[in-house]
């Protein structure tokens, strides 16, 4: 008589468990990986020129690591905000990889750097002027083209590299000059003084020494020389020492008692004010 086969439940449960695990494993292997979300990164400035700093900024949500490749054989950078300088104009392929898995590639164009003038445009003129006297103005770059002058508040445009102008009224005035089809600009503030005997060249060394002694005793301020000295930056050479600005010299004069033996000066050829002082003192 044959024995009936014995049903072993433990074997059955083991078989079911192995089958489920196998199905899960196969499902993970064949299931497609989760797609990367669209990366959000920007470039500043939008118009890129060679030899200028460019900022690459990632704003992708959930990003924890970054790798920037700039397509110009330079080292990659691993920051959310990276800076880079393209040395030459051309088209470059920039790639950003976040979290080691998601990559986005963009093609950018780098323009030639704008050529700028080596020397900034400047106005050459006396720092001070006298009302009613003709003042000559020029620019430091004699090769400048299309030079236009504006003497505020006068709205009339004066053209030329070398020009003259006569201020009718006293006070602080602004001079603006444009050059090279208004691609270059310079501005100068000038003080227009009233006509005085001193500007006519009648002041004497003894008058200047007397004023300096008043400054030394605290009876006068450096501003009392406003009608004589071209500006507070006028240089003063004392004995054989290095030159200092007039304002600094007066500051020292107030703290040191000295004997001034002689004063000489150089005048501005246009305005007549003193633009350099030579003082001998003990």
Buried (B, 14 or more C-beta within 10 A) or exposed (E): EEEEEEEEEEEEEEEEEEEEEEEEEEEEEEEEEEEBEEBEBEBEEEEBBBEBEBEBBBEBEEBEEBBBBBBBEEEEBEEBEBEBBBEEBBEBEBBBBBEEEBEBEBEBEBEEBEEEEEEEBBBEBBBBBBBEBEBEBBBEBEEBEEBBBBBEEEEEEBEEBEBEBEBEEBEEBEBBBBBBEEEBEBEBEBBBBEEEEBBEEEBEEEEBBEBBBEBBEEEBEBEBBBBBBBBBEBBBBBEEEEBBBBBBBBBEBEEEEBEBEEBEBEBBEBBBBBBBBBBBBE
